[in-house]
Amino acid sequence: MSAPSPVLSIKNLSVAFGTRARRQTVVRDVSLDVFPGQTVAVVGESGSGKSTTAAAVNRLLPSNGQITGGDIYFDGANLADASPREMLAIRGAKIGFVPQDPMSNLNPLMRIGDQIAEALEVHGRPLGTGGREEVIELLNMVGIPQPERRLSQYPHEFSGGMRQRVLIAIGLACRPRLLIADEPTSALDVTVQRRILDRLGELTAQMDTAVLLITHDLALAAERADSIVVMRQGQIVESGPATNILNNPQDDYTKRLLQAAPSLTSRSLVMETPAGGAVRTTEEAEDTIVDVRNLSKTFTIRGSSGKTGTAFTAVDDISFSIPRGKTVSIVGESGSGKSTTANLMLGLEDISAGQILFDGTDVATLGRRELFAFRRRVQPVFQNPYASLDPRYTIAESITEPLRVHRVGTKGARRKRCLELLDQVALPAAHAERLPHELSGGQRQRVAIARALALSPELVVLDEAVSALDVLVQAQTLDLLAELQRELNVSYLFISHDLAVVRMISHAVHVMQHGKIVESGSPSDIFDRPQADYTRELLAAIPAVKAGT
């Protein structure tokens, strides 16, 4: 019996950006195979070339990018030579794609259900009278609650994780032969991540679907992939079966990646707050920078066919405090209300009920001038580095924008501060004159962190601030955040679905579900002695494969 042929076979692929006169090679001599029913994970830090490799397979490189060498065989046909018409017939129908950034890849003017239906229809799947049911089935498959109602909503009415689930539904809609998943679960909490990846595994088994998984999450790669390819600076430095790579890595870079991967046994970067911020003495209360009291936020969900919308409580009567110079984390599933809580803290959403007291002052009572001063003291780092940076600004202009707005320093002083911040977040000074589209997703998020620190704020609200970073830069960033906290006495509200990271960085942790805080305590309380069933479910879903196991 002959051996199966690979669905995807990349041979000596090279990709360059720029013009012929000034060309930079970003992928060099890459070769890999993906067989039917197999999952191959490409792992590496931001800028390693892993996403560029995936884009080359689909022939979706940026306008200044081109394949300069090698071949890409899909089911025996060389995609490197395929015409635009041929690629249109292949993309979506035969090669599914789940991109990293949901906001850039969903049409903000189209309802979610219409976008999924369009993905089916454009590839020759006429929906007919059963179309709505098929869309509902796809939404249900990826874990969207109440799909019958939510298919009529728009992307901005979904959380970041729920938008990512919609992209996964679109990628799987036509049951493709190959699925390219570029960081498909980086925005998802661990329970939904497990459900989605379980479903991908089922499709692989049932339909011999091959999966090319692009990820910076080594634990995820170890748990889900048959084979791992490690990339660095555009080249493959090591590849082989997942168990071999994890248990017996040969390359020093692979060893560093494994050592930097966070886990529930990783060392804590901070001293814990004994009571988790839930119970405070009088002395502790006097040193509290934020006091949240019975906070609620209710939205109106759009009804279909002109019907009146129904109320949805995203944050439901929660209370917690943030001590000065400490990190308080909120964890929970996508849609649990944690990002809405962050937006309320920043004054980006109106409070429906309750109070947020910042340094003793009710944020809801601030006038225009007071609100301007408040925004200097409280800075955000948002979940989505693609949307949070102005594409027309250079990196230096983005980082120094808060300084310009608040009239801090001279032009020369602001430039010096920019270079200091770039160094702190492990970006070279040469990046100052680049535009956001010239940086990887992880590099963009580092810029967003640098910008948030520019004004030396008293409170930084970090909404999934390290979820887009590879493990090496993530470890550097967490160390940096902890060091800055010790030096500057800055406080953090840390929103995350990554429990291993939360354990490392937090003084106190609050677990949210369906808008409510279901459990509070120190990291040791939450992770070693969880009381709520929901917390136990979150912990059980964490990928836990480590080197040597």
C-alpha positions in Angstrom: 0.0 0.0 0.0 1.5 3.3 -1.1 2.1 6.1 1.4 -0.4 9.0 1.4 0.5 12.1 -0.5 0.6 15.4 1.5 -2.3 17.8 1.1 0.2 20.6 1.4 3.9 20.4 0.5 6.0 23.5 0.7 9.4 23.2 -1.0 12.3 25.7 -0.3 9.9 28.7 -0.1 11.4 32.2 0.1 9.4 35.4 0.5 10.6 39.0 0.3 9.1 42.4 1.0 9.9 45.7 -0.7 11.1 46.7 -4.2 13.7 44.9 -6.3 16.1 47.7 -5.4 15.5 47.4 -1.7 14.2 44.0 -0.9 14.2 42.2 2.5 13.8 38.4 2.7 11.5 37.5 5.5 11.0 33.8 4.8 14.1 31.8 3.6 14.2 28.3 2.2 11.2 26.9 4.2 10.0 23.3 3.5 7.3 21.4 5.3 4.5 18.8 4.5 1.0 18.5 5.9 -0.7 15.2 5.3 -4.5 14.4 5.4 -5.8 14.3 8.9 -2.6 15.8 10.3 -2.1 18.9 12.3 1.2 20.7 11.8 2.0 23.6 14.2 4.4 26.4 13.1 5.8 28.0 16.3 8.0 31.1 16.7 8.1 34.6 18.0 6.6 37.6 16.4 8.4 38.4 13.2 9.7 34.9 12.7 7.9 34.5 9.4 5.2 32.0 10.4 2.2 34.1 9.4 4.0 35.2 6.2 4.4 31.5 5.3 0.7 30.9 5.8 -0.2 34.0 3.8 2.0 32.8 0.9 0.1 29.5 0.8 -3.1 31.4 0.2 -1.4 33.9 -2.1 -2.5 36.7 0.2 0.8 38.4 0.8 0.7 42.3 1.1 1.2 44.3 -2.1 4.9 44.7 -1.4 5.4 41.0 -0.7 6.3 38.4 -3.3 7.4 34.7 -3.5 11.0 34.8 -4.6 11.7 31.1 -4.6 10.4 27.7 -4.1 7.0 25.9 -4.7 3.8 25.4 -2.8 1.9 22.2 -3.8 -1.7 21.8 -2.8 -3.2 18.4 -3.8 -0.4 18.2 -6.4 -1.0 21.6 -8.0 1.6 24.3 -7.6 -0.1 27.3 -6.0 3.0 29.5 -6.6 2.1 29.4 -10.3 -1.7 29.6 -9.9 -3.7 32.4 -11.5 -5.8 34.8 -9.5 -8.9 33.1 -10.9 -7.7 29.6 -9.8 -6.9 31.0 -6.3 -10.4 32.4 -6.0 -11.8 28.9 -6.6 -9.4 27.4 -4.0 -9.6 29.9 -1.1 -12.4 29.2 1.3 -13.8 26.2 -0.6 -10.7 24.0 -0.5 -8.4 25.9 1.8 -10.1 27.5 4.8 -8.5 30.3 6.6 -9.0 31.6 10.2 -7.1 34.9 10.6 -5.7 36.3 13.8 -7.6 39.6 13.9 -11.4 39.5 14.0 -12.0 43.3 13.7 -10.0 43.6 10.5 -11.7 40.6 8.9 -15.3 41.1 9.7 -17.4 43.7 7.8 -18.6 46.2 10.5 -21.7 47.0 8.3 -22.9 43.5 7.8 -24.8 41.3 10.3 -23.0 38.3 11.5 -25.4 35.8 10.0 -25.1 37.5 6.6 -21.3 37.2 6.7 -21.4 33.5 7.4 -24.1 33.0 4.7 -21.9 35.0 2.2 -19.0 32.7 2.9 -21.1 29.7 1.9 -22.8 31.3 -1.1 -19.6 32.7 -2.7 -18.2 29.2 -2.9 -21.2 27.6 -4.6 -23.2 26.6 -1.6 -26.7 28.0 -2.3 -28.5 28.1 1.0 -32.2 28.1 0.0 -34.8 27.8 2.7 -32.5 26.0 5.0 -29.9 28.7 4.9 -30.7 30.2 8.3 -30.6 26.8 10.0 -27.1 26.1 8.5 -25.8 29.5 9.7 -27.3 28.8 13.2 -25.7 25.3 13.2 -22.2 26.9 12.4 -22.6 29.5 15.2 -23.7 26.8 17.6 -20.7 24.6 16.6 -18.3 27.3 17.6 -20.0 28.0 20.9 -22.0 31.3 20.2 -24.8 31.4 22.8 -28.3 32.0 21.6 -27.3 31.8 17.9 -30.9 32.3 16.7 -30.9 35.8 18.2 -27.3 36.8 17.7 -27.0 36.1 14.0 -28.8 39.4 13.4 -26.2 41.4 15.4 -23.2 43.3 14.1 -19.5 42.6 14.9 -19.3 45.5 17.4 -22.0 43.9 19.5 -19.8 40.8 20.1 -16.8 40.5 22.4 -13.4 40.0 20.9 -13.5 36.2 21.6 -17.0 35.9 20.1 -15.8 37.7 17.0 -13.0 35.2 16.7 -15.5 32.3 16.9 -17.4 33.8 14.0 -14.2 33.8 11.9 -13.7 30.1 12.8 -17.2 29.4 11.7 -16.5 31.1 8.4 -13.3 29.2 8.0 -15.0 25.8 8.5 -18.2 26.7 6.6 -17.2 24.8 3.4 -15.5 21.9 5.2 -12.2 22.5 3.5 -9.4 20.0 2.7 -6.9 22.2 4.4 -7.5 24.7 7.2 -4.9 27.4 7.8 -5.4 28.7 11.4 -3.3 31.7 12.2 -3.5 32.2 16.0 -7.1 31.0 15.9 -7.7 30.9 19.6 -5.4 33.7 20.9 -8.5 35.8 21.8 -10.4 32.9 23.4 -10.6 31.8 27.0 -9.4 28.3 27.7 -12.8 26.6 27.9 -14.0 27.9 24.5 -10.5 27.3 23.1 -10.8 23.6 24.1 -14.3 23.4 22.6 -13.1 24.9 19.3 -10.0 22.8 19.0 -11.9 19.7 20.0 -14.2 20.5 17.1 -11.3 21.0 14.7 -9.9 17.7 15.9 -13.3 16.0 15.1 -13.2 17.4 11.6 -9.7 16.3 11.1 -10.7 12.7 12.0 -14.0 12.6 10.1 -13.0 14.3 6.9 -9.2 13.9 6.8 -8.9 17.7 7.0 -5.3 18.8 7.3 -4.6 21.7 9.7 -1.7 24.2 9.5 -1.7 25.8 12.9 0.2 29.1 13.3 0.7 29.8 17.0 3.0 31.2 19.6 1.5 29.0 22.3 3.8 26.1 22.8 1.6 24.2 25.2 -1.3 24.5 22.7 1.0 23.2 19.9 2.2 20.3 22.1 -1.4 19.3 23.0 -2.9 19.7 19.5 -0.3 19.1 16.8 1.2 15.9 15.4 4.3 17.7 14.2 5.9 21.0 15.2 8.0 23.4 13.0 10.0 26.0 14.9 10.8 29.2 13.0 13.2 32.0 13.8 14.1 35.0 11.7 12.4 33.5 8.6 14.0 30.1 8.8 13.1 26.7 10.2 15.5 25.9 13.1 13.9 22.6 14.2 11.1 20.4 13.2 9.7 16.9 14.0 7.1 15.0 16.0 5.6 17.2 18.8 6.7 14.8 21.5 10.3 14.8 20.2 10.4 18.6 20.0 9.1 19.1 23.5 10.9 16.3 25.3 14.2 16.4 23.5 14.7 19.9 21.8 17.9 20.2 19.9 18.1 23.9 19.1 18.9 26.5 21.7 16.1 28.7 20.5 13.6 25.9 21.0 14.9 25.3 24.5 14.5 29.1 25.3 10.9 29.0 24.0 10.1 26.0 26.3 11.7 27.6 29.3 9.7 30.9 28.8 6.3 29.3 28.3 4.1 30.2 31.3 2.3 27.5 33.3 0.5 27.2 36.6 3.8 26.2 38.1 5.7 29.3 36.8 7.3 31.5 39.4 5.2 34.5 40.6 6.5 37.9 39.8 4.7 39.6 42.7 3.9 39.2 46.4 0.3 38.2 46.8 -2.4 40.3 48.5 -3.6 37.9 51.3 -7.3 38.6 51.1 -7.4 39.0 47.3 -8.7 42.5 47.6 -12.1 41.3 48.6 -11.8 42.2 52.3 -9.9 45.3 53.4 -8.8 46.8 56.7 -9.1 50.5 57.3 -5.4 51.0 56.7 -5.6 49.1 53.4 -8.7 51.0 52.3 -6.9 54.3 52.7 -4.3 53.2 50.1 -6.9 52.0 47.5 -6.7 53.8 44.2 -9.9 52.3 42.8 -13.0 51.2 44.6 -15.8 49.5 42.4 -19.1 49.4 44.2 -22.1 47.4 42.9 -21.2 48.2 39.3 -23.7 47.2 36.6 -23.9 47.7 32.8 -26.9 46.8 30.7 -27.0 46.8 26.9 -29.9 46.5 24.5 -29.5 43.7 22.0 -30.8 44.6 18.6 -34.0 42.8 17.6 -34.6 41.2 14.2 -37.0 42.6 11.6 -37.5 45.9 13.4 -38.5 44.3 16.7 -37.7 46.0 20.0 -34.4 44.9 21.4 -34.0 43.1 24.7 -31.9 44.1 27.6 -28.6 42.2 28.2 -26.7 42.7 31.5 -23.0 42.5 30.7 -21.8 43.5 34.2 -24.1 42.5 37.1 -23.6 44.1 40.5 -19.9 43.6 41.0 -17.6 45.1 43.6 -13.9 45.0 44.0 -10.9 47.3 44.8 -7.5 47.9 43.4 -4.8 48.8 46.0 -2.2 51.3 45.0 0.8 49.7 43.4 -0.9 46.3 43.0 -2.2 44.1 40.2 -5.8 43.0 40.3 -6.8 40.5 37.6 -10.2 39.6 36.2 -10.5 36.2 34.4 -13.4 34.5 32.6 -14.8 33.4 29.4 -15.4 35.6 26.4 -18.6 37.5 27.0 -18.2 37.1 30.8 -18.1 40.9 31.2 -14.5 41.4 31.9 -13.7 43.7 28.9 -16.9 45.7 29.6 -15.6 46.2 33.1 -12.4 47.5 31.7 -14.3 49.9 29.4 -16.3 51.2 32.3 -13.1 51.8 34.3 -11.7 53.8 31.4 -14.9 55.9 31.1 -15.6 54.5 27.6 -19.0 53.2 28.6 -21.7 54.8 30.7 -22.4 53.1 34.0 -25.9 51.7 34.4 -25.8 51.4 38.2 -23.2 51.5 40.9 -20.0 53.5 41.2 -16.3 53.6 40.3 -14.3 55.7 42.7 -10.9 56.7 41.5 -8.7 58.1 44.3 -12.0 58.7 46.2 -13.8 60.5 43.3 -16.8 59.1 41.5 -15.7 58.9 37.8 -19.2 59.5 36.6 -19.3 63.0 38.2 -16.1 64.2 36.4 -16.4 67.3 34.2 -14.7 67.8 30.9 -11.5 69.3 32.4 -11.4 66.8 35.2 -11.9 63.9 32.8 -9.0 65.1 30.7 -6.8 65.0 33.8 -8.2 61.6 34.7 -7.2 60.2 31.4 -3.6 61.2 32.0 -3.6 59.2 35.2 -5.3 56.2 33.7 -4.0 54.6 30.5 -5.3 51.6 28.5 -3.7 48.8 26.5 -6.4 47.2 24.4 -6.8 43.7 23.2 -6.5 44.4 19.5 -3.2 45.9 18.4 -4.4 46.2 14.8 -7.2 48.6 15.7 -5.6 50.5 18.5 -2.8 52.1 16.4 -3.5 54.7 13.8 -2.3 53.2 10.4 -1.1 56.7 9.3 1.1 57.4 12.3 4.7 56.2 12.5 5.5 54.2 15.6 7.2 57.2 17.1 4.1 59.3 16.5 1.9 56.7 18.1 4.1 56.4 21.2 4.5 60.2 21.7 0.8 61.0 21.0 -0.2 61.0 24.7 2.7 63.3 25.5 1.7 65.7 22.7 -2.0 65.7 23.7 -1.1 66.4 27.3 1.6 68.9 26.3 4.4 67.1 28.1 8.0 67.9 27.3 9.7 69.4 24.2 9.9 67.7 20.9 13.4 66.5 21.7 12.4 65.2 25.1 9.4 63.3 23.6 11.7 61.7 21.1 14.1 60.6 23.8 11.2 59.2 25.8 10.0 57.3 22.8 13.4 55.6 22.3 13.5 54.7 26.0 10.1 53.1 25.8 11.0 51.1 22.6 14.0 49.7 24.5 11.8 48.8 27.5 9.4 46.8 25.3 12.3 45.1 23.4 11.9 46.9 20.0 14.8 48.3 18.1 15.1 52.1 17.8 14.9 51.7 14.0 11.2 50.8 14.4 10.4 54.3 15.4 10.0 55.5 11.8 8.0 52.4 10.6 4.2 52.3 10.1 2.0 49.7 11.9 1.5 47.6 8.9 5.2 47.0 8.7 5.2 45.3 12.1 3.8 41.9 13.2 0.8 41.6 15.5 3.0 41.0 18.6 5.3 43.9 17.7 2.3 46.2 17.4 1.1 45.2 20.8 4.5 46.1 22.3 4.1 49.5 20.7 0.6 49.8 22.4 2.2 49.0 25.8 4.9 51.5 25.3 2.4 54.2 24.4 0.4 53.4 27.6 3.5 53.9 29.7 4.5 57.2 28.1 2.8 59.4 30.7 3.9 57.3 33.7 0.2 56.7 34.7 -1.0 55.6 38.1 -3.4 53.0 36.7 -3.0 51.0 33.5 -5.9 48.9 32.3 -4.5 46.0 30.4 -7.2 44.2 28.3 -5.6 41.0 27.0 -2.4 43.0 26.7 0.0 40.0 26.3 -2.3 37.6 24.4 -0.8 38.5 21.0 2.8 38.1 22.2 5.1 35.1 21.7 6.3 33.5 24.9 9.8 35.1 24.9 8.5 38.7 24.5 5.5 37.9 26.8 7.9 36.9 29.5 10.0 40.0 29.0 6.8 42.1 29.0 5.5 40.6 32.2 8.9 41.1 33.9 8.8 44.7 32.6 5.3 45.3 34.0 6.3 43.9 37.4 9.5 45.9 37.5 7.7 49.2 36.5 5.1 48.5 39.2 7.9 48.2 41.8 9.7 51.3 40.6 6.7 53.6 39.9 4.1 52.2 42.3 1.7 51.9 39.3 -1.5 49.9 39.6 -2.8 47.4 37.0 -6.2 46.1 36.2 -5.3 43.0 34.2 -7.9 41.5 32.0 -7.0 38.1 30.6 -8.2 34.6 29.7 -4.7 33.2 30.2 -4.7 31.8 33.8 -1.0 30.9 33.8 -0.2 34.5 33.1 -2.7 35.8 35.6 -1.1 33.6 38.3 2.4 35.1 37.6 1.4 38.8 37.6 -1.5 39.1 40.1 -1.8 40.2 43.7 -5.5 39.4 43.6 -7.8 37.6 41.2 -11.6 37.8 40.5 -13.3 35.2 38.4 -16.3 36.4 36.3 -19.1 34.4 34.7 -22.2 35.8 33.0 -21.4 39.3 34.3 -21.0 38.3 38.0 -17.9 37.7 40.1 -18.2 34.1 41.2 -15.0 33.8 43.1 -12.3 36.2 44.5 -9.0 35.6 46.3 -5.2 35.5 46.0 -3.7 33.6 43.2 -3.0 30.7 45.6 -6.6 30.7 46.7 -7.9 30.6 43.2 -5.5 28.2 41.5 -4.7 25.9 44.4 -8.0 25.9 46.3 -10.8 26.9 43.9 -14.2 26.9 45.4 -16.5 27.6 42.4 -17.2 24.8 39.9 -16.7 27.4 37.1 -13.2 28.1 38.3 -12.4 24.4 38.4 -13.7 24.1 34.8 -11.4 26.9 33.7 -8.4 25.3 35.3 -9.1 21.9 33.8 -9.2 23.3 30.3 -5.7 24.7 30.4 -3.2 23.0 27.9 -0.7 21.5 30.3 1.8 19.6 28.1 5.3 20.5 29.2 8.7 19.4 28.1 9.7 16.2 29.9 6.1 15.0 30.4 
